Amino acid sequence: MKQELRRQMRLLVARVEPRELHECGVAAAELLAATPEFTAARTIMLFLSMAGEIDTAPLGEICWQRGVRVAAPRVLWDELRLVPVLMPSLADVRPGAGGIPEPAGDQEIPLPEINLVVVPGLAFDARGARLGRGRGFYDRFLAQPELRGVSAGMALEEQLVAHVPSSPHDVRVQMLVTHRCIRRFPPEPAT
């Protein structure tokens, strides 16, 4: 079921022009920058957009203009984990393994210092469930107890679906920002 939804969502976003992904990124960044979560943040970790993803560069620009420290993930493939690395500007990006953009520097940011984590997803639902690319990097990252920052998905409004199938290891986001609105999700009930 997840694989079929991934296929459908990849087809959907592949039809979106890069110009529209940028414009939607600008609108989503402005909405997120107006939230109390953003206003209170000193350090924000944001994903670096790949082809077919909403553009996060406008959010980075807002952060730097407002003096908010920006971290971006570096993928450690051999350890199957993400490491937040300081990114002083968009000029500090290089292509990483698998063509995934990553910060060029090496200064890791401690997890407790991250106040807001902006995560990608192929699809989200009204419970905050997120469908990633299938390797679990963000689920493992968000599940770390040292990370106390708010998790916010960032996507096109069209990536909101009725239901995202979830597994026990999947971690829901607390917010979803699209180019149209902000959604907040209640915490998962304790089991």
matplotlib code that plots the C-alpha trace (Angstrom):
import matplotlib.pyplot as plt

x = [0.0, 2.8, 4.6, 1.5, 1.0, 4.6, 4.3, 1.1, 2.7, 5.9, 3.8, 1.8, 4.8, 6.7, 4.1, 4.7, 6.9, 10.1, 8.7, 5.6, 7.6, 9.6, 6.4, 4.8, 8.0, 7.9, 4.3, 4.9, 8.0, 6.1, 3.3, 5.8, 7.8, 4.7, 4.1, 5.1, 7.2, 9.4, 9.5, 10.8, 13.4, 17.1, 18.1, 16.1, 17.0, 15.5, 15.8, 17.5, 15.0, 15.6, 13.8, 10.1, 10.0, 8.7, 11.6, 13.0, 15.5, 13.1, 12.7, 16.5, 16.7, 14.1, 16.1, 19.4, 17.7, 16.3, 19.5, 18.1, 20.8, 20.2, 21.2, 20.6, 20.9, 23.9, 23.1, 25.5, 24.6, 26.8, 25.1, 21.6, 21.2, 21.0, 23.4, 22.4, 25.2, 25.5, 24.7, 25.6, 24.2, 22.9, 26.4, 27.4, 25.6, 27.2, 25.8, 26.0, 25.7, 22.7, 22.5, 21.0, 22.1, 23.9, 25.8, 29.4, 30.7, 31.4, 30.1, 27.5, 24.7, 23.7, 20.1, 19.0, 19.8, 17.4, 14.0, 12.2, 12.8, 11.4, 11.0, 10.1, 7.5, 5.8, 2.4, 0.9, -2.5, -4.7, -3.2, 0.3, 1.3, 4.1, 5.1, 8.8, 10.9, 11.1, 14.4, 13.3, 16.0, 13.7, 11.7, 14.9, 16.0, 12.7, 12.5, 15.8, 14.9, 17.5, 15.6, 13.0, 12.3, 8.9, 8.7, 7.0, 6.4, 6.6, 4.9, 2.4, -1.2, -1.8, 0.4, -2.2, -4.1, -6.9, -4.8, -1.1, -0.5, 1.7, 4.0, 5.0, 8.3, 6.8, 7.0, 4.2, 5.0, 3.5, 2.7, 2.3, 3.0, 1.9, 1.6, -2.0, -2.1, -0.6, -2.0, -1.2, -1.7, -2.5, 0.0, -0.3, -2.1, 0.2, 0.1]
y = [0.0, 2.4, 1.6, 2.4, 5.7, 6.5, 5.8, 8.0, 10.9, 10.8, 11.0, 13.9, 16.0, 15.2, 17.1, 20.3, 22.8, 24.0, 27.6, 26.5, 24.5, 27.7, 29.9, 27.4, 27.3, 31.1, 31.0, 28.1, 29.8, 33.0, 31.1, 29.1, 32.3, 33.8, 31.0, 31.1, 28.0, 29.8, 33.0, 31.2, 29.2, 29.9, 27.0, 25.4, 22.2, 22.1, 19.6, 20.8, 20.4, 17.9, 17.9, 17.4, 18.8, 22.1, 24.6, 25.2, 27.8, 30.7, 29.4, 29.3, 32.9, 34.1, 32.3, 34.0, 37.4, 37.0, 35.7, 32.2, 29.5, 26.9, 23.3, 20.8, 17.0, 15.1, 11.4, 8.9, 6.0, 3.4, 4.2, 4.8, 8.2, 11.9, 14.4, 18.1, 20.2, 24.0, 25.7, 29.4, 30.1, 28.5, 28.8, 26.2, 23.3, 20.4, 17.3, 14.3, 10.6, 9.7, 13.3, 14.5, 18.0, 18.5, 21.2, 21.6, 22.2, 19.8, 21.6, 19.3, 20.9, 19.2, 17.8, 19.7, 23.0, 22.4, 24.1, 23.3, 20.5, 21.0, 17.5, 16.4, 13.8, 12.4, 12.6, 13.6, 13.1, 14.9, 13.0, 14.1, 10.7, 11.1, 9.0, 9.3, 7.7, 4.4, 4.3, 5.6, 8.3, 10.9, 8.5, 7.5, 11.1, 12.4, 9.5, 10.5, 11.5, 14.3, 16.1, 18.2, 20.6, 20.8, 18.7, 20.3, 18.7, 21.0, 20.1, 21.1, 21.2, 18.4, 16.1, 16.0, 12.7, 11.0, 8.4, 7.5, 3.9, 3.8, 1.3, 1.2, 2.9, 5.8, 9.1, 11.7, 15.3, 17.9, 20.4, 20.6, 23.7, 24.0, 27.0, 27.4, 26.9, 25.5, 22.5, 21.4, 17.8, 16.5, 14.3, 10.6, 8.8, 7.0, 3.2]
z = [0.0, 0.8, -2.4, -4.5, -2.7, -3.3, -7.0, -7.2, -5.4, -7.4, -10.5, -9.1, -8.1, -11.3, -13.2, -11.2, -12.9, -11.0, -11.1, -9.3, -6.7, -6.0, -5.8, -3.5, -1.4, -1.1, 0.1, 2.5, 3.9, 4.6, 6.4, 8.5, 9.3, 10.8, 13.4, 17.0, 16.5, 13.9, 15.9, 19.0, 17.1, 17.3, 15.2, 12.4, 10.5, 7.0, 4.2, 1.0, -1.9, -4.7, -8.0, -7.5, -4.0, -2.7, -2.7, 0.8, -0.3, 0.4, 4.0, 4.4, 3.1, 5.7, 8.5, 7.5, 7.2, 10.7, 12.3, 12.7, 12.5, 9.8, 9.8, 7.0, 7.0, 5.9, 5.1, 6.7, 4.5, 6.2, 9.6, 8.0, 9.8, 9.4, 11.0, 11.3, 9.9, 10.0, 6.7, 6.7, 3.2, 0.1, -1.3, 1.2, -0.5, -2.4, -4.1, -1.7, -2.3, -4.5, -5.7, -2.4, -1.7, 1.6, 3.5, 2.5, 6.0, 8.8, 12.0, 13.5, 15.5, 18.7, 18.6, 21.8, 20.0, 17.2, 17.8, 14.5, 12.0, 8.5, 6.9, 3.4, 2.5, -0.5, 1.3, 4.6, 6.2, 8.6, 11.6, 10.7, 9.3, 6.8, 3.8, 3.1, 0.4, 2.3, 4.0, 7.4, 7.8, 9.1, 11.3, 13.0, 13.3, 14.7, 17.2, 19.0, 22.6, 22.5, 19.7, 21.4, 18.5, 16.7, 13.6, 10.6, 7.2, 4.2, 1.0, -1.7, -0.7, -3.2, -1.2, 1.6, 1.3, 3.1, 4.7, 4.9, 5.9, 9.0, 10.6, 14.3, 13.6, 11.6, 13.4, 12.8, 12.3, 14.6, 11.9, 8.1, 6.2, 2.6, 0.2, 1.4, 5.2, 8.4, 10.1, 13.6, 14.8, 18.3, 19.9, 19.4, 22.2, 24.6, 24.2]

ax = plt.figure().add_subplot(projection="3d")
ax.plot(x, y, z, "-o")
ax.set_aspect("equal")
plt.show()
